[in-house]
């Protein structure tokens, strides 16, 4: 067991974790944040994507102790005061969700992309989500949702 400190969605935690637990397991089982999903357990699908210290990570590959001292943002941390983040709202408005399994990881990749590039091209959007697999949508609606979320963010929607 190892003591770690981390900030998840703006809240500080001090936890005693088994050295074999993955960040995904910590988020889901210890903190009850079930938005990140385990799709493959091998870092191939992106369903478990979270933002750690400003960068996307596959939480199924990161050991919990490696997150010691880190700031973690999950899909649950995007909503504020009951209001969806503009990216989340755009995904709904465009119909970029079908089964929804990949959606949290996809949205987190989009958030990280737009934090670095506020006006990406369609090609840059596709590159930004290339680590996230979706078996339902064909990606066109997802790219459309990202473009709409850029508009929402420019309008100052929250």
N, C-alpha and C positions, 0 to 999 in steps of 0.2 A: 504494500500500500504506500501511496505517496501523496503528500499534501500539495495541492495546486491552488493558485488564485487566478481567476479570470473574470472578465466582464462579458456578460452575455446580454445583448439587447439593452445595454445601459445599466444593468444591475450587476453589482459585484458579488462574487461567490468565492468562498474558500471551501474546497472539497477534498476529501480523502478518497483517492481513487485507486483501484487496482491497476497495476502497471500494464496490464494486458488489455484494458478497455480502450476502445476507439472513441474519438470525439463524437462520432455519430451516436454511439451507445450512451455516452454521457448526456448528450443533449436530449435524446429520446427517453431513456430509462431513468436517469437521475433528475433531470430538470423538467421532464414532461413536455418538451418541445418536439412535437411529432411531425412538424412540417417537412423536415428533411427526411427523405426516404432511402432505404437501402434497396437499390435496384439490382446491382450486380456484385457489390462488395469488393470490386477490383479497380474502382476508379475509372471505369470505361463509360458509364452512362450519364453521370452528372446529376442523378436524382437526389444525391446527398449534398449538393453544393451549398456551402455557406461562405460568408466573407469573414476572413480572419486577418486582422490588421491591414485591412484595405485590399486584400487579394482573395480571389476565389480559391477555395480548396475543396477537395473531395473529402468530406468528413469521415468517410469509410476507410480512408487511408491514413489519417492523422491519428496518432496515439493521443489520448487525452492529456498525458503529461507533457506532450510537445506543445500544447496550447497554454501552458503555464505562463501567466503574465500577459496573455493576449486579450484583444478585444474581438469578440465574435458577434456577428450580426446574422440572425436567421430570418426566415420569412415572417415569423411571428413579430419580429422587431420592426418591420416596415409599417405596420398599421399603427396609427397614433390617435388616441382618444376616440376609438371606434370608427375612424375614417381610414379607408384603404389608401395606400400609397398610389400616386398616379400611374405607376407601372402596373400595379395589380388591377386598377380600374380599367386601364387600357386593354389588358388581356381579356377582361370580361366584356368590355364594350365591342371589341372586334370579334369575339368568339374564338380566341386563340387557345381555348382550353377544351379538351374533349374528355378523356378519361381523368385528366388532372394529375396523374402520378408524377409526371416530369415537371409540372408547372412550378412548384416552389423552387426547385434547383434552377430552372430556366430563368425565372424572375430574378433570382439572386445573381446569376451571371449577367443579366441585362443591367441590374443595378450597378454592378461593378464596372461594366462597360461605360455606362452613362456618367458615372462618377469621374471617369478619366477622359471621356470624349463626349461632349454634350450634343454633338451633331454628327453622328457617324453616317456614312453612306450605307446603302443596303448591303454592299459587299462587306463592309466593316462590321455590320450587325451580324451577318452570317458567320463571320470569323469569330466574333465575340461569343456566340452561342455554340460554337463548333464542338465544345466539350460536353454538350447536353444532347442526349438522344431523345427523340420523340417518335413514337410509333404510330401516332394517330393523325397529326395535323398536316404533315407535309411541309411544315415550316413557313409557308407563305403567310398564313394568318399571324404567326408569331412575329415575323418581320414587320408586318403591318401594325401589330400591337406596339412594337418598339417605336415605330415612327409616330404613332398616335401618342404614346407616352412622352415623347420628346415635345410634342405640341402642348400637352397638358402641363409639363414642367415649365415650358416657356411662358405659359399663361399664368404661372404661379399657383396652379391648383395644388392642393394638398389633401 
